[in-house]
Amino acid sequence: LWNCQSFESPEEQASEALEQLESLVSRIDLQAADYNQEEWAVADSLFGVYLAESSRDDGQYLTEEQKKTLGKLSGKYAAIRIQHSAKLIEDQLEEAGIWLEGFVEGVLEEMNSEEDQ
């Protein structure tokens, strides 16, 4: 297939990928509270693709300012990810706690009914 990007210089491709990464991180920052595990998997994949493309060949096609921006975006994404991963874990633990409470009640009820017989 013919790729229009082949006409872009490596610097333009890296710059465009950095812009996509910046847009992605901004969008995730706004919507992260509503993300579920599947949406995080997609976000992680996209982040990885844009990060790899913008920093390919050890970032030689980026200016110093762009490299700094890339580092800042990586840090921001990591912070967002950690913050919301903790929330997902908290929610999962809450669900597990509810299940465990029901489990214990079931065991105790069964044990009490055995004693009554």
N, CA and C of each residue as an Amber inpcrd file, in Angstrom:
protein
   351
   0.8290000  -1.1930000   0.0000000   0.0000000   0.0000000   0.0000000
   0.8620000   1.2400000   0.0000000   0.3440000   2.2760000  -0.5810000
   1.0590000   3.5320000  -0.6650000   0.8160000   4.3200000   0.6060000
   1.8840000   4.7700000   1.2240000   1.7850000   5.4660000   2.4980000
   2.1630000   6.9320000   2.3030000   1.2230000   7.8220000   2.5560000
   1.4800000   9.2600000   2.4000000   2.5620000   9.7420000   3.3600000
   2.7040000   9.0550000   4.4840000   3.7080000   9.4640000   5.4540000
   5.1200000   9.2940000   4.9210000   5.2890000   8.4920000   3.8820000
   6.6250000   8.2680000   3.3560000   7.2190000   9.5490000   2.7880000
   6.3980000  10.5480000   2.5220000   6.8810000  11.8260000   2.0160000
   7.3110000  12.7730000   3.1360000   7.0080000  12.3980000   4.3720000
   7.4060000  13.2190000   5.5050000   8.8300000  12.8570000   5.9110000
   9.5410000  13.8480000   6.3560000  10.8970000  13.5870000   6.8500000
  10.7950000  12.8630000   8.1950000  11.8580000  12.1920000   8.6270000
  11.8280000  11.5490000   9.9490000  11.5210000  12.5510000  11.0700000
  12.0130000  13.7690000  10.9320000  11.7320000  14.8070000  11.9260000
  10.2460000  15.1350000  11.9670000   9.6160000  15.2240000  10.7980000
   8.1850000  15.5190000  10.7440000   7.3660000  14.3670000  11.3250000
   7.7850000  13.1400000  11.0110000   7.0770000  11.9750000  11.5500000
   7.1830000  11.9280000  13.0760000   8.3680000  12.1950000  13.6070000
   8.5600000  12.1870000  15.0600000   7.7560000  13.3060000  15.7080000
   7.7460000  14.4600000  15.0870000   7.0040000  15.6010000  15.6110000
   5.4990000  15.3210000  15.6050000   5.0250000  14.7200000  14.5330000
   3.6060000  14.3840000  14.4340000   3.2260000  13.3450000  15.4940000
   4.0770000  12.3500000  15.6910000   3.8130000  11.3370000  16.7220000
   3.7960000  11.9700000  18.1090000   4.6830000  12.9370000  18.3370000
   4.7080000  13.6330000  19.6240000   3.4200000  14.4180000  19.8340000
   2.9230000  15.0460000  18.7930000   1.6500000  15.7770000  18.8820000
   0.5040000  14.8120000  19.1930000   0.5100000  13.6400000  18.5580000
  -0.5150000  12.6290000  18.8240000  -0.4330000  12.1520000  20.2780000
   0.7880000  11.9840000  20.7520000   1.0000000  11.5600000  22.1360000
   0.4750000  12.6130000  23.1010000   0.7570000  13.8590000  22.8100000
   0.2870000  14.9590000  23.6600000  -1.2360000  15.0010000  23.6960000
  -1.8540000  14.8290000  22.5460000  -3.3120000  14.8160000  22.4540000
  -3.8930000  13.6300000  23.2300000  -3.2630000  12.4700000  23.0920000
  -3.7220000  11.2790000  23.7920000  -3.6540000  11.4660000  25.3000000
  -2.5330000  11.9580000  25.8020000  -2.3720000  12.1370000  27.2460000
  -3.3910000  13.1530000  27.7740000  -3.6340000  14.2120000  27.0250000
  -4.6350000  15.2070000  27.4440000  -6.0290000  14.5930000  27.5140000
  -6.3620000  13.8040000  26.4970000  -7.6870000  13.1670000  26.4630000
  -7.8260000  12.1660000  27.6090000  -6.7990000  11.3810000  27.8450000
  -6.8430000  10.4000000  28.9330000  -6.9550000  11.0930000  30.2810000
  -6.2390000  12.1920000  30.4400000  -6.2900000  12.9430000  31.6910000
  -7.7190000  13.3840000  31.9920000  -8.4550000  13.7750000  30.9680000
  -9.8330000  14.2330000  31.1520000 -10.8100000  13.0810000  31.3960000
 -10.5380000  11.9250000  30.8090000 -11.5050000  10.8240000  30.8400000
 -11.1070000   9.6600000  31.7350000  -9.9400000   9.6930000  32.3270000
  -9.3870000   8.5460000  33.0590000 -10.3020000   8.0200000  34.1550000
 -11.0210000   8.8790000  34.8020000 -11.8790000   8.4430000  35.9120000
 -12.9460000   7.4530000  35.4530000 -13.3010000   7.5060000  34.1770000
 -14.3500000   6.6280000  33.6590000 -13.8000000   5.3900000  32.9580000
 -12.4860000   5.2430000  32.8690000 -11.8850000   4.1140000  32.1500000
 -12.0210000   2.8120000  32.9280000 -12.2990000   1.7420000  32.1930000
 -12.2720000   0.4080000  32.7810000 -10.9790000  -0.2720000  32.3320000
 -10.7960000  -1.5230000  32.6990000  -9.5450000  -2.2140000  32.3880000
  -9.2850000  -2.3120000  30.8820000 -10.3190000  -2.5770000  30.1080000
 -10.1500000  -2.6980000  28.6630000  -9.7360000  -1.3600000  28.0410000
 -10.3470000  -0.2790000  28.5060000  -9.9850000   1.0440000  27.9850000
  -8.5540000   1.4080000  28.3610000  -8.1210000   0.9910000  29.5560000
  -6.7300000   1.2340000  29.9400000  -5.7830000   0.4370000  29.0600000
  -6.1700000  -0.7800000  28.6820000  -5.3190000  -1.5900000  27.8020000
  -5.1430000  -0.9060000  26.4480000  -6.2210000  -0.3440000  25.9200000
  -6.1440000   0.3840000  24.6500000  -5.2780000   1.6370000  24.8120000
  -5.5000000   2.3710000  25.8900000  -4.7180000   3.5860000  26.1450000
  -3.2340000   3.2600000  26.2660000  -2.9110000   2.1820000  26.9790000
  -1.5150000   1.7750000  27.1330000  -0.8880000   1.4350000  25.7770000
  -1.6470000   0.7340000  24.9500000  -1.1410000   0.3690000  23.6220000
  -0.8860000   1.5990000  22.7680000  -1.8530000   2.5020000  22.7410000
  -1.6890000   3.7270000  21.9510000  -0.5210000   4.5590000  22.4720000
  -0.4200000   4.6650000  23.7750000   0.6820000   5.4130000  24.3600000
   2.0150000   4.8070000  23.9180000   2.1070000   3.4990000  23.9630000
   3.3290000   2.8130000  23.5550000   3.6810000   3.0480000  22.0950000
   2.6810000   3.0130000  21.2320000   2.9110000   3.2330000  19.7980000
   3.4100000   4.6540000  19.5490000   2.7160000   5.6460000  20.1020000
   3.1140000   7.0400000  19.8830000   4.4630000   7.3430000  20.5290000
   4.7100000   6.7580000  21.6840000   5.9910000   6.9580000  22.3520000
   7.1270000   6.3830000  21.5140000   6.9380000   5.1750000  21.0210000
   7.9710000   4.5330000  20.2020000   8.2190000   5.3110000  18.9180000
   7.1510000   5.7600000  18.2880000   7.2960000   6.4840000  17.0260000
   7.9730000   7.8390000  17.2320000   7.6110000   8.5330000  18.2820000
   8.1890000   9.8610000  18.4940000   9.6330000   9.7870000  18.9650000
   9.9910000   8.6830000  19.6300000  11.3590000   8.5890000  20.1530000
  12.2200000   7.5800000  19.3880000  11.7820000   7.2090000  18.1960000
  12.5450000   6.1920000  17.4540000  13.9630000   6.6690000  17.1730000
  14.8170000   5.7040000  16.9910000  16.2490000   5.9850000  16.7900000
  16.7960000   6.8540000  17.9200000  16.4110000   6.4990000  19.1360000
  16.8650000   7.1920000  20.3490000  16.5300000   8.6770000  20.3590000
  15.4330000   9.0330000  19.7140000  14.9750000  10.4170000  19.7390000
  15.8320000  11.3800000  18.9330000  16.6300000  10.8640000  18.0220000
  17.5410000  11.7350000  17.2690000  16.8210000  12.7310000  16.3660000
  15.5470000  12.4860000  16.0870000  14.8010000  13.3940000  15.2190000
  14.0260000  14.4540000  15.9950000  14.1830000  14.4660000  17.3090000
  13.5060000  15.4540000  18.1440000  14.4740000  16.5480000  18.5650000
  13.9260000  17.7340000  18.7310000  14.7240000  18.8250000  19.2820000
  14.8490000  18.6030000  20.7860000  15.7070000  19.3590000  21.4260000
  15.8560000  19.2480000  22.8800000  14.5390000  19.5690000  23.5820000
  13.8440000  20.5790000  23.0920000  12.5500000  20.9550000  23.6830000
  11.5360000  19.8240000  23.5170000  11.5310000  19.1820000  22.3540000
  10.6090000  18.0690000  22.1220000  10.9600000  16.8790000  23.0200000
  12.2470000  16.6470000  23.2290000  12.6650000  15.5670000  24.1250000
  12.1780000  15.8350000  25.5470000  12.2720000  17.0920000  25.9530000
  11.7860000  17.4680000  27.2850000  10.2750000  17.2540000  27.3730000
   9.5540000  17.6450000  26.3230000   8.1070000  17.4450000  26.2700000
   7.7770000  15.9650000  26.3350000   8.5410000  15.1590000  25.6210000
   8.3320000  13.7160000  25.6320000   8.5030000  13.1550000  27.0460000
   9.5250000  13.5890000  27.7370000   9.7330000  13.1490000  29.1170000
   8.6070000  13.5890000  30.0280000   8.1650000  14.8170000  29.8420000
   7.0720000  15.3440000  30.6630000   5.7810000  14.5580000  30.4170000
   5.4840000  14.2650000  29.1540000   4.2810000  13.4990000  28.8280000
   4.3630000  12.0850000  29.4040000   5.5380000  11.4920000  29.3410000
   5.7220000  10.1470000  29.8990000   5.4900000  10.1610000  31.4050000
   6.0170000  11.1590000  32.0760000   5.8070000  11.2810000  33.5170000
   4.3580000  11.5270000  33.8670000   3.7130000  12.3760000  33.0970000
   2.3080000  12.6860000  33.3520000   1.4410000  11.4440000  33.1500000
   1.7110000  10.7040000  32.0790000   0.9330000   9.4940000  31.8230000
   1.1470000   8.4810000  32.9450000   2.3870000   8.3260000  33.3700000
   2.6880000   7.3830000  34.4650000   1.9230000   7.7670000  35.7240000
   1.8910000   9.0490000  36.0370000   1.1790000   9.5140000  37.2340000
  -0.3240000   9.2590000  37.1110000  -0.8850000   9.5560000  35.9510000
  -2.3170000   9.3150000  35.7220000  -2.6020000   7.8260000  35.8580000
  -1.7470000   7.0340000  35.2590000  -1.9400000   5.5740000  35.2540000
  -1.8790000   5.0110000  36.6750000  -0.9090000   5.4480000  37.4420000
  -0.7640000   4.9680000  38.8210000  -1.9780000   5.3750000  39.6530000
  -2.3740000   6.6280000  39.5050000  -3.5070000   7.1490000  40.2590000
  -4.7770000   6.3360000  39.9950000  -5.0320000   6.0550000  38.7420000
  -6.2740000   5.3760000  38.3960000  -6.1700000   3.8640000  38.5260000
  -4.9610000   3.3240000  38.4820000  -4.7870000   1.8970000  38.7570000
  -5.1360000   1.6200000  40.2070000  -4.7470000   2.5210000  41.0770000
  -5.0880000   2.3670000  42.4940000  -6.6020000   2.3600000  42.6760000
  -7.3010000   3.1830000  41.9380000  -8.7650000   3.2360000  42.0190000
  -9.3660000   1.9200000  41.5340000  -8.8420000   1.3770000  40.4160000
  -9.3490000   0.1010000  39.9180000  -9.1070000  -1.0150000  40.9290000
  -7.9330000  -1.0170000  41.5430000  -7.6140000  -2.0280000  42.5520000
  -8.5410000  -1.8820000  43.7520000  -8.7620000  -0.6540000  44.1630000
  -9.6690000  -0.3910000  45.2870000 -11.0650000  -0.9320000  44.9800000
 -11.5580000  -0.6840000  43.7710000 -12.8780000  -1.1750000  43.3790000
 -12.9210000  -2.7010000  43.3690000 -11.8420000  -3.3210000  42.8660000
 -11.7930000  -4.7830000  42.8280000 -11.7570000  -5.3690000  44.2350000
 -11.0180000  -4.7270000  45.1230000 -10.9640000  -5.1970000  46.5070000
 -12.3250000  -5.0610000  47.1890000 -13.0170000  -3.9770000  46.8770000
 -14.3530000  -3.7830000  47.4510000 -15.2870000  -4.8930000  46.9850000
 -15.2260000  -5.2180000  45.6900000 -16.0590000  -6.3050000  45.1560000
 -15.6800000  -7.6370000  45.8060000 -14.3770000  -7.8730000  45.9580000
 -13.9110000  -9.1090000  46.5890000 -14.3740000  -9.1700000  48.0410000
 -14.3630000  -8.0310000  48.7130000 -14.8250000  -7.9800000  50.1030000
 -16.2900000  -8.3350000  50.2180000 -17.0960000  -7.8550000  49.2860000
 -18.5260000  -8.1670000  49.2840000 -18.7180000  -9.6660000  49.0690000
 -17.9840000 -10.2150000  48.1000000 -18.0730000 -11.6470000  47.8250000
 -17.6510000 -12.4500000  49.0550000 -16.5320000 -12.0470000  49.6590000
 -16.0060000 -12.7550000  50.8210000 -16.9910000 -12.7080000  51.9920000
 -17.6320000 -11.5650000  52.1740000 -18.6350000 -11.4380000  53.2300000
 -19.7710000 -12.4380000  53.0120000 -20.2330000 -12.5350000  51.7840000
 -21.2840000 -13.5070000  51.4630000 -20.8160000 -14.9350000  51.6440000
 -19.5750000 -15.1930000  51.2740000 -18.9990000 -16.5220000  51.4400000
 -18.9790000 -16.9350000  52.9060000 -18.4820000 -16.0420000  53.7530000
 -18.4020000 -16.3290000  55.1870000 -19.8030000 -16.5480000  55.7650000
 -20.7510000 -15.7080000  55.3650000 -22.1280000 -15.8880000  55.8320000
 -22.6670000 -17.2520000  55.4270000 -22.3840000 -17.6540000  54.1920000
 -22.8440000 -18.9570000  53.7160000 -22.2380000 -20.0940000  54.5110000
 -20.9480000 -20.0180000  54.7860000 -20.2680000 -21.0540000  55.5710000
 -20.8650000 -21.1120000  56.9800000 -21.0300000 -19.9470000  57.6080000
 -21.5590000 -19.9160000  58.9800000 -22.9850000 -20.4350000  59.0370000
 -23.8060000 -20.0590000  58.0740000 -25.1890000 -20.5460000  58.0420000
 -25.2160000 -22.0630000  57.9110000 -24.3690000 -22.5760000  57.0330000
 -24.3390000 -24.0330000  56.8250000 -23.8360000 -24.7590000  58.0720000
 -22.8250000 -24.1880000  58.6990000 -22.2840000 -24.8050000  59.9070000
 -23.3250000 -24.7620000  61.0350000 -24.0570000 -23.6620000  61.1680000
 -25.0980000 -23.5390000  62.1920000 -26.2300000 -24.5010000  61.9300000
 -26.6020000 -24.6840000  60.6810000 -27.7020000 -25.6000000  60.3600000
 -27.2860000 -27.0420000  60.6220000 -26.0170000 -27.3680000  60.4560000
 -25.4960000 -28.7020000  60.7560000 -25.5500000 -28.9620000  62.2690000
 -25.2370000 -27.9340000  63.0440000 -25.2640000 -28.0610000  64.5090000
 -26.6720000 -28.2540000  65.0250000 -27.6460000 -27.6370000  64.3410000
 -29.0360000 -27.7330000  64.7590000 -29.6100000 -29.1190000  64.4920000
 -29.0080000 -29.8720000  63.6390000 -29.5730000 -31.1880000  63.2820000
 -29.1200000 -32.2790000  64.1600000
